[in-house]
Amino acid sequence: MINSPSNPTGAAYTRNEIKALAEILADADISIVSDDIYESIIYDGFEFSNIANISEKLKKKTFVLNAVSKTYSMTGWRIGYMAGDETVIKYVESVQSQSTSNPTSISQWAALDALLGEQSFINDMVSTFDRRRKIMVKGLNEIRGITCLNPNGAFYAFPSIKGIYGMKGWNEIEKKYEGEYKSSKLSSFLLEEAKVAVVPGIGFGNDDYIRLSFATYDENIIEGLKRIKEAIGKLD
């Protein structure tokens, strides 16, 4: 399973990294699922690539997943799609039709119009996300105990919170939210103290991080960062 750009980190494989991965997988007896849902939301001139368009040999083993929810902001329409070996796709259709029934005809026509319609608005959307990304990452790095890398794509920041665990007030949080993971404890603290919702990193397999989304207005991001900074400041 390849998810690039990734949720939660926003990290993405470069074309050369995908090529190197393809060389390793070329003769492996596996199927590859390429989750490309954030393919259009990329920054700083990053070039999106997936393994199916790099390796003709692996193309036959690859199944590409995508949807209209991210690129076209159509999350509520519930339309996704899959490309791959025709025989396998027929079996996938059988499973899908018995497990989730069918998307509405309205959603299908709307998705078709989105995919085949004029696409220039995507650049404007990505430009807006890029501005918000910079606000988010800069603001997080200005908070004591937090460090954050620039994501290559998507609309998430995944900052390290390890520096907070050594603060004077952390022991009180440990006691108050006994039994929870550390990232969950911090998330609960921020929700109660700052009224800001973040996602614990443990849900993605790393307890030293939290996930934030910058898919909201600039003002909300700035206000949220201010509240987080004030809340964390009380621990030092």
N, C-alpha and C positions, 0 to 999 in steps of 0.2 A: 504494500500500500504506500503510494507516494502522494503526499499532500503538499503541494508547492505552488504558490506561497501557502504558508502553514497557518492554521489556527491551532495553538494560541500565539505563537511567537512572531508571526509575520515573516519568518525567514524563508528563503527560497533557494533552490538549487540553480547554479549557473549552468549555462550550456555545456561547458567543459566538465562540470561535475556529473551532469546527466550522461554525457558520453562515457565517462569513466565507469559509472554505474552500469551502463549498458554493456560494456565490455565484460564485466564480471558476471552479469546475468545472461549473457548471450546463449550459453549452452545449458543453463539451469532448467530443470523440469519444474517450472513454476508458472503461475499466471500473475500478471501485474495489474493492479488497479491504480489508475492515475486520477486522483481527485483534483480537478482543475478549476474548481469553483471560483477561485480568486484570480484567475488568469489575467483579467483586465485591470485589476487594482494593484498596480506596481509603480514604483517610484525611482527617481534618480536615474532614469534611462535604463533601468534593468530590463533585460530581454527575457521574456517568458519562453520556456521550452518544456516539452514533455517527451517522454521516452519513445512514444509512438511516432513522433515526427523526426526523431533522430536516428532510430534504428529500424530499418525495414524488416530485419529478422525478428525483432521483438514486437513489431507492430501487430503480428498475428496473435501474440500472447497477451496483448494489452487491452484493457477495458477502460475507456475514458468516461469519467462521471462529470456531469456539469448540471447547471440549473440556471434559472433566470433570477433567483433570489438576490444575488449579490450585485452582479453587473447592472441589473435593471431595477434594483430595489423593489423586487416583487416577492418578498418573503411570504406574504399571506396568500399568494396564489397557488403555492405548493406544486410547482412544476419543476421536475428534474428530468434529465435524459441521460442515456447511456449509449456508447458506441463500442462495437467489438465484434467478435466472431458471430456470424449469423446464427449458427446452430445453438450456441450458448445463449444468445439473446432470446431465442424462442423459449427456452426453459426459464429464463429470468422473467419473461412476460407472464408465464404460467404461474410462477410463484407470486409475482407482484399483484396480479389480478385477483388472486384469492386472499391476499393479505391486506391490501389497502384499497381495493375496489378501483375506481377510476376517477381521475381529476375531472372537474366540471368542464363542459364545453366552453364556457366563458373564459376559464383560465387557459384552455388550450389555444383559443383564438388570440387572446391577449399575448401569450408567450410567442406565438408565431409572428405577430406584428412586431414584438420587441426584437426578436432575432433577425427579422428580415427588413426592419425599418431603418431609418436614418440613425447613424451611430455617433455622430460628432459630439453629442452631449456627454458621452463617456469621458472624454478628455476634461471637460469642465468639472465633472463629478470627482475624478481622480485628483485634479488640481486642488479642489476643496479639501479632500481627504488629506492630501499632502500638507496643506497648511495646518490642519488640525493635528496631524502626526507630529509636526515640528513643535507645536504648542505643548502637546502631551509629553513628548520625550524630554524636551527642555525643562518643563515644569517638574517632572519626576526626578530628574537628575539634580534638581536644586533642593530636594528634600533630603535631609540628613538620614543616612541609613538605607537609602534606595539608590540603585544604579540601573540604568536602562539603555539598551542598545537600540539603534534605529532599525525598525522593521523594513524589509525589502518590499513587502506588499501586504495585502489585506488591510483591516482597520483595527488592529489590536496592538497594544503594548504589553510586554511580558517582563516587567522589571524584577530584579533581584531584591529581596527584602531581608537578606541575611544580616545586614548591618543593624537592623532594628532589634534583632534577637539579643544583642549585647547591651542594649540600653537599660538604664536604671529602672525604668518603670515596667520593663517587660515581665518581670517576675509576677507583678500584680495581674497582668493579662493571663499569664500561665495559670494562676490560681483561679481566676474568675471563670475561665472557659476550660476547666479541667476535662480531660478526656478527648478533646478535639486535636486535630493536627495543627501545627504552628500557623500555616497559611490560613487555615480556617479560623483560628483564634484572632489573627490580625483582621481578617475580613469581618468577623463579628464585631470586633472593637471599632473598626471604621464605620460600620453600619450604625452602631449605637451612638458613637461619639461624634462622628462627622456627618452622619446621614448620607453616606456615599456607599454605593454597592459596588464591590469588586468580586472577582471570581477566584477562589483559592487555587493555588497552583497544584495542590495535591490531586485535584481532579484531572490534571493532565500528566500526573506522574512525578511532579517535582514540588516538594514542600517548601522550597526556598524562594518561591515566586508567587506573584498574583497576576491576574489578567485584567486589563482595563480595555474598554472599547472607546475609540474616538469617533464613532459613527453618531455624533450628536453635534449640536451647535457649539461654536467657539465659546460662547458665554458659559455654557454648561461645563465645558472642560476646564476653563479658567477658574470657575467657582469651585468645582470639585477638587481641583488641585490645591486651591487655597485651603479648603476644609481639611484635606488630608494632611497638608503641611502643618496646620495648627494642631491637629490631633496628635500627630507623631511628635511634635515639639513638646507635648506634655509628658512624653516618656523619657526625655533626655535629662 
